[in-house]
Amino acid sequence: MQTPYASRTRSTDEVPSGMAIEVHGLTKSFGEVPVLKGIDLEVQPGKVLALLGPNGAGKTTTVRILATLLRPDGGRALVGGCDVVTQAAQARRLIGLTGQETSVDGLLTGRENLTMLGRLWRLGTRAAERRAEELLALMDLQGAADRPVRTYSGGMRRRLDLAASLVAAPAIMFLDEPTTGLDPLARQKVWDAIGDLMGKGTTVLLTTQYLAEADLLADRVVVIDEGRVIVDGSPKSLKRQVGSERAELAFRDGHELSVAAALLDDNHPVVDREDLTVGLAIDNPWHLHAILGRLRHIGLAPLSATVSQPTLDDVFIAFTESQRPEATKGAE
Amino acid sequence: MTTTTTTRRSSLVTDSRVLIGRSARHIVRSTDALLISFVLPVFQLLLFVYVFGGAIATGTDYVNYVAPGIILVAAGFGAAITATAVNADLTEGLMDRLRSMPIHPSAAVTGHVVASTARNLVVTALVVAVALVVGFRPTAGAWEWVAAIGVLSLFVLAITWISVIMGLVAKSVEAASGFAFFIALLPFVSGAFVPTETMPDALRVVAENQPVTPIVETARGLLLGTPIGNSAWVSIAWCVGILAVAAPTAAMLFRRRTRDA
């Protein structure tokens, strides 16, 4: 089907390798400071990849290179099969970018911003106005459409920014920390908008510091730290690497704690004498049932028993700690 | 590869048109900046005519002597606004968005230059109108007016490109506007307010060999019938020379600043 806003865009169907985003051995230094030390990643068309890492890990630099805003020192980056250095013009037809700094014009209204971008994408004035209206509705900004953007709240600006990247319905979207600094309600609205993109088959690369966000949105997670990829996998597989579900049993005093720990010794308990808890890896809920049965058998009742999924926080801590020099361990 | 060049040129025209529209909206909406760019020169005109004018001997009615200079001052104040606008685009995020889109790389700068030049010319017309009210009596005929407007437009365009450079070089919006006020000071060290013969020798050499003096002499000659001499050609040479250096420099700085920022 011919879209009305296709004049400056093209689809990614014709890409030979089949990958929407391909990055090989990407390096970049700012002056003497190496920021990227050889990043490799791939994203299949229509998938969402979360680039996860602490501040200064190289997330934004990677996104800026992919969005043709920065030249890499070494390695190669392809978006939709186009090299971001030698075929920047073609690459730009495929991509949308929402950066950390909102990149909309504060003196123009929301509607004017979107219409201006539509005209730059060659939609024609009428179609640009229609597209602006659609996007304002999609981002729930109709009420503020004719107010100058500098009067918008942080969440509204971010949504407008997202709308601005969607004007040409790009095949590939880069979202650099799309929810940083937003309140929970605003964050939910941005997540809904990203969910909408996923439903439309857009390839998304998003960076985040929020592990829950990566878990919620991404098909695949790449954890980077100090310019290197340290883990690459699905959210589930990463959690599996850290362990199965965890149960935590709390006890009344140190004596009960010791008794329970001794009894459950074959389950490799992690005993916390401060919190008076015993942590256990469990394979399934019946396993927990069996453990509680053994305690009951000797007449010992824990104060509480809680089961939790290992979070990506656990993944993150586990993998970044193991990569760093001993001296910095546990510094925070 | 004719098709490619044609496409590139047409994309420059279309993209620029959209971005000129954007800059024009900025000008209309930043009412405070617009007001300052008009009120400051008018205030200066009144100050010179009514406060200092009586003490400055120019051999003519002082308002006639000073009005062409005030017009150049107005262009200088306008430069600060242009430099600020260019810098804001770089330091705020919008430039990233434009650069990640397939638009002509020069369109963003062109938008600023065209809109700023237009704004300066409108402010100039308003300043001239106030000057007429306080006693400015040009003797120019239609052709002289056309020529005077031509020379002033050329000067405004040259100043605008220099302001773009300042906007591109400055690290912050405040610095950009600070740089540009130097342009507004240029007319003070020229024949715009006082005859250069009254200055100390060293200063006089500077004053007589900077672009504002010949441009003021030309504007005076055209509007009031004073002798022009070779000022007209010197003025045109200055403006064309500035444009020939400033425009490519701005383009180069723009590419560099937006490449690895």
Interface residues (C-beta under 8 A of the other chain):
Chain A: R8 A67 T68 L69 L70 R71 A89 R92 R93 I95 G96 L97 G99 E101 T102 S103 V104 D105 G106 L107 L108 E112 M116 L117 R119 L120 W121 R122 P148 A164 S165 A168
Chain B: T14 D15 V18 L19 G21 R22 R25 H26 R29 S30 E92 G93 L94 M95 D96 R97 L98 R99 S100 M101 P102 I103 T258 R259 D260
